[in-house]
């Protein structure tokens, strides 16, 4: 079946690292994505990882993938107040016309 | 700049009224999608279209209708049959429906009941 789960809330202090976690159930997923949604806006693609990779780093963002446990995480280094937003993970099921299955989103709050 | 444009940004509906939300893209994408987002919840798929003149129901299609007469346009009509239409509506597109290419999103339309 298709299901993507995330914890709903995360609070961190400015300057600390944030780690947002996601679990998925479909082992045939090929790409896994992280999107960011600021208040009242659409979703912005942050980064993605291909399923044959363990890690991908892009400036302050690090994505870790544990395919055995079907666990995905997004680490944001030196978290800033502008990083406060909802973060969605999403998986692609190969050949699926509906394409993406989204998690429920994690609300990240950055405290001064 | 290429992108997805949703309009209007805010929309109000009276009881018993149909309203249409616009979504236009100039990315030359074949596939387009409509999602509904309720406060504190994730995205639920309403309808999607892989190609012009073709579309399929998503998870919550009841009370909604769509058309795909042009590649760049995928309007969503919220009919009077949708009893709880207050939500944030997001339109997205991707290169093709079954590909690994990511979806790109518009800025959303917030629909409220008067």
Interface residues (C-beta under 8 A of the other chain):
Chain A: X8 X30 X31 X33 X35 X40 X41 X42 X43 X44 X45 X48 X88 X92 X94 X95 X96 X97 X98 X99 X100 X102 X103 X104 X105
Chain B: X4 X6 X31 X33 X40 X41 X42 X43 X45 X48 X50 X56 X58 X90 X92 X94 X97 X98 X99 X100 X102 X103 X104 X105 X106 X107 X108 X110
